[in-house]
Amino acid sequence: MKIVLSYIKTALYNIKRNKAYAIFYILGTTLAFVFIAIILHVVKLITTDAEPMLYGDRIVTVSGSQLYNMQGQYIGGIYPMEMEQFFAALKGYEMVSYDNDESSIVYMNDQLKAVDVSFIGGDYFKMYQYRFIDGTSFDREDAREGKKVAVIKESLARVGFPGGKAVGEKIKIQGIEYEVIGVVADYSMFSAPTLASVWIPYRYNKFIPSAHFCYNVNILFPEDMDVTQMKELVCNNVRATVENRGMTVDILPEKIYTKKEERIREYGTNIMLYGAGAAIFLLLIIPALNIVTLNFSNMESRASEIAISRAIGATRISVFFQIMGENFFLVLIGAILGVLLVLPMSYGVQSLVLGGSLNEKMLLIASLDMSVIWCQVLPLAILFSLLSGGLPAYLITRKNIAEVLKGGNE
């Protein structure tokens, strides 16, 4: 323990003595790790289940815009009048829901806001695990009875009502007034089942402005059911429903996807995931090479000091670990600053790349995932420290003490 404290004390002394070097080192590391952490968060959101879509690998969706006949002509999705028959014929599922998103204007607290509104029914709020920060959801019976209630997103509540206190307030959409009964926490666009900022019962759906009179039908299957079986059940049921119209549909189980598969197809193809790996590699290597050059210069300026330490009894191993301790301390500070800047930088990237298109809708990253920080960012920080400081530290400890003290370069 005393040895570790001694290393830390010496590291802090040398960092304080070389402020410009320390600042450059920390800033370079911070810039690298803020983007590394963002990439790692996005990859995890794409490839794993996160709120509100915690059951993405068990939910199969029949999109309201995916059905075509054998001649390639669009024949719609599942219409409202077919819903009851569709669910009655389907076997083996746990719960179902349906939704239709429409672009609209919401009037609230003397303000007008352009938002996406999701008209929902069934067990929507049981199937998707939104985290309510205030109030509660409405259920299947509320939706069926057409209660004039609404759930809105946290970001919309913040811009629409003082202090974000929206529960109990009124909003008006398409001429109908609703009472806000719940507010859900913001979440990442990569774990989003919808782009909506407002959810209201399907009874009030006028299908305006889309004039697209179909719903997305979502079916949650048991955890122990095989994915292929899920898809076959849905496929057969869609065929039977369309045949009742006197039509045929061009659909195969292979053309039906779970929510998780849809997300990976949309955001995370193999190329994208490999690209993330390549980006992280470059974010490690390029700053590390720059810092290696800086380290060589710093080590040369400290060569005599290190040689004197060797001369009075310090071993090569102890000197090596002393130098690496300083490097790791600086990298750790930079990595921590990078992690702290993940959310602000993700908001900045969002605003720069997407402008205001995600206001009151989605965030790239809604919150820090500590498993990513501890299990991925920290090991990469250790690797970065080894890459940037290991070679200079090794070479300086290999120098001949006598030659260095005489002013030589060997």
N, C-alpha and C positions, 0 to 999 in steps of 0.2 A: 504493500500500500504506500509506504514511504517513497519507494522508487517511482510509482505512478505520480504521486504528488510532486515529486522533484521534477519529473518530465513536464508536468503541466505548468509548474512555476517557471521553468526555463523557457518553455514555449511562449508563455504570456510575455515574458521579458523580451524575447527576440521579436515577437510580433509588435510590441509597443515601440521597440527601437527602429523597426522597419515599417513604418505606417503606410507609406506609399505602396510598397510591395504587398502588404496585407490587404489594403483596400482593393487593389487591382485583382488580387487572387480571389477575394470574397465576391466581388462584383461579377467576375467571369463565371464563378461557380453558381452564383444565384441565377444568372441569366440562363445557364444550361439547365439547372434543375427545375426552374419554374415551368419550362416547356416539357421537360421529361415527365414531371408529375402530371401535367395536363394530359399528355398523350396516354400515360398509363391509366389515368382515371377514365378516359374516353374508351379505351380498349376494354377495360373491365365492364363498363356500362353496356357496351355492345354485346359482349360475349357471355355475360351472366345476367341473372334476373335481379332487378332492383326495383324499389318502390316507384310507382304504384303497380308495376307489372311483375309481381313476384312469382306468378305461375305461367310465365311466357311459354315454357316448353309443354304445357298441358292445355293451352287455349288454342283452338282452331277457329279461324274466322272465315266466313263466307262473305266476301266483300260485295257491297251493293253495286259494284261496277265491274265484276269479273266474269260474268256469264255470257257466253256466246254460243250460237247454234253451230251445227256442223259445217255451215257455209261461211262461218266467220262473222256473222251478223250479231250485233249486240242485242241481247234479249232481256236485259235488266238483271236485277238480283232477286232477293226474296222480298216480295211485296207485303205490306201490312196485313192484307186479308189472307195471306198464306201462312202467316207466322204460327198461328195456333196449330194448324195441320202439320207444319214442318216439325215443331217441337214434339207433338204427340207421336209422330212416327219414329222419332229419333230415340235410340235406346242406349243405356249405359252411361249417360253423362251425369255430372254432379249438379251443374247449374248452367243457366243460359242468360244472356243479355243481348240487347240490340241497341244500336246507336246510329244517328245520322247527324253529321256536322254541317252547319250552315254559317256563312259569313253574315254578320248582322251588326247593327248599331245598338249599343246599350245606353240607356239614359239613366244616370244615377247621380244623386246629389248635385243636380243642376249642371252635369257634365255629359258630353256625348263621347263615347269611346267605340272605335271599331274593334270588334272581337269575333272569335269563332264560338258559336254556341252548339253544344252537343245535346240533342234531344234523345233521351235514354229511357230504357225500360228493362224489365226483368231484374236480375240480381246484379246489376252493374257495379254498385258500390261494395258488393261482397266479392265479386270476381276480381276487381282491381283495387288494390290496397292503398288508396289515397290516405295520407296522414292528415287528419283533421287537427288544425291548430285552434279552431274555435267552432262551436256549434256542433251540428251533426248532419248526417246525410238523410236523404229520403229513400224509402224502400220500394219494393215491387208494388205493394198495395197503394202507396201514395202516388206512384206513377200511373197506375191503372185508373185510379179515381180522379186523376187530373188536378191534384192539389197545386195551387199557384205558389210553388216554392222553388228556390234556386240555391245551388251551391256555386261558389265562385273561387277563383285562385287567389292566393295570398298577394301576389303582385298587383292584381286588379283591385283588390280591397285597399291596398296601400295608396294607390293613385286616386281611388274613388271616394274614400271616406277618411275623415280625420283619425289619425293613429291606426288606420287599417281596421277599425271596429265596424264591421259590416253586418254582423248578425243582428237581425231584427229590422234592418233597413230595407227600403224598397228599391227595386230596379225595374225598368220598363224595357221590354223587347218586343218589337213588331206590334206595338199598341197594347200589349198585355202587361199588367203590373204583377211582379212576383215579390215575395218576401224572401230575403236571404236568410237561410237557416244554418248554413255551414260555410267554412272557409278552409280550403286545403292548402297544405304547404307546397311551395314551388318545387319542381322536380326537373330532372334533366330531360332534354329532348330525345336522348337516346334510350330512355326507359318509358317513353310516353305512348300510351295507347291512342291518344288523340291530341290535336293541337288546340283543343277548346280551352277557353278561360271561364266558361259558364256552362253549368249543367242544369237542365230543366226537364220535367216530365214529357214524355213523347206525345202525350195527348194534345199538346199545343203546337206540334210540328206542322207548319204550313208548307214545308219544302220550298221555302223562298230564301235565296234567289235561285237555287240550283234547278228547281223543277225536276229533281231526281227522286222519284217516289219509292225508293228502296232503302232498306236498312242494312248496315253491317251486322251480321249475326255472329255472335261469339259463343262458343260452346266450351265449357271447362270439363275435362274428362278426369277420371280418377288417376291418382298418382301411379298406380301399378299397371295401368293400361298401356299397351305397346302403341307407339306413335303411328305405325302403319295401320293398326286396327282403327285408331281414331279417324284417320284420313279416309279409310274405306267406308266407315259408317257415315261420315259426312257426305262423301261423294255419292253413295247410293241414295241418300236422302234427298240430295239436291236433284239427282236424276228423276226420282219419283215425283218430286214437287213440280218440276218443269214439264214432265210428261202429262200431268193433270191439266196443263194448259193446252195440251195437244201439240207440244213441241218437243224437240230433242236438244240436249245440251252437250257441248264438247267439253267434257271435264273428266279428268283422271285423278286418282289419288296423288300422283306425282306432281300435279299442278296445284295441290292444296298444301298450305304451309301453316305451321304453328306460328304464334306471335314471335317467338324467339327466332325462328328461321327467317321470318319476314324481316326482322330487324337486322340480322346478319346479312341478308341479301341486299338490303337497302344501304346499310352503312358499313358493313364489315366483311367484304369479300376477302378472300385469301390475299389478293394483291394489296388491299388496304392494310391488312394486319401485318403482312411482310413489310409494307412501307413504314408502318409504325416502328417495327424493329430496326429498320435501316435508319430512320430518323433519330431514334434513341442512340444508336451506334455513333452516328455523326455528332450528335449533341454531347456525347462523351469524349470522342476522339479529338475533335477540332479544338474545343477549349483546353483539353488536356495537353495537346501539343503546344498551344500558345503558352500555357503555364509551365510546361517543361522548359521552354526557352527562358522564361522569366526565372525559373528555379536555377538553371545553370548559371545565370548571371549573379543571382543572389548567393549561390554556393561559392562562386569564385571570390566574391567580396568577403566571404566568411572563412575562406580556406585557412588563413593563418590562425584564426580563433579555433577552428576545428582541430588543426594540427597541434596546437598547444594543449587542447583537451586530451588528445591522444598521447602526447608526450608525458603528461602527468598521470597517466594511468587509465584513461578511458579506453575501452575496447572498441573495435570496429562495430561490433553488434550494438553496443550501447549508444554510440554516436548515430548509427543508422536509425535506431528506434527513436532517438531524440528528434532527429530531423523529420522522420515520418510522423511523429506525434504532432509536430508543428503543422505539417501539411494537413493531417486529418482534422486538427482543430479548426483550421481555416475552411476546409471543405465542409465540415459539419455546420459552421456558422452560415456559409453560403447556401447549403442545402435547406437549412431551417428557414432562412429568409425566402428561398424559392418556394417552399411549401406554403408559407404564410401569404405569398403573393399569388398562389394558384387561382383563388376565386376572383380577386380583382383583375388579374390578367385575363382570365377566361371571359369576364364581362367585357374587357377591352377588346379582345379578339372578336367576340360576338358583335359588338357595336361596329367595329371596323369592317368586318367581312359581311355581316348580315344587316347592318344599319339598324333601323328601328323595327325590322320585320318580326322580331321575336318579343317585342315589348308586350307585357302582360300575357305572354304565351309560354315560351320554354326558355330554359337556361342550358348552356352547354354542360355545365357542372353545377349541381345544386348545393352540394356539401362535400367536405373532405371525407374520403374513405380511409380510416386509419389503418386498415389492413394493407392498403396500397402503400401507405407511408412506411410502415414498419417492415413489410415483407418484400417490397420492391425498391422504394426510393432509398432507404437506408443501406441495403446491400450495394446498390449502384453508387452511393456516396463513398463507400469503402473502396469499391473498384476504381472510382475516379481518383481517389487519393493515391492509390497504388500506381495508377497510370501516370499521374501528373508529378508525383514526388519520388517514386521508387527508383527510377534510373539515375536522376541527379544525386539522390542520397547514396546510392550504391557507388557511383563513380568517385564522389568526393571522399568516401571512406577508404577507397583503394589507393589514394594518392600517397606518395612517399613523404613521410613526416619531415625528414631532414631537408629534402628538396624544397618543400613548401615553405619551411621556415627560412631557408636561404633565398627564397624568392623565385625558385624554379617552377616549372610547369609539370613535372613528372609526378 
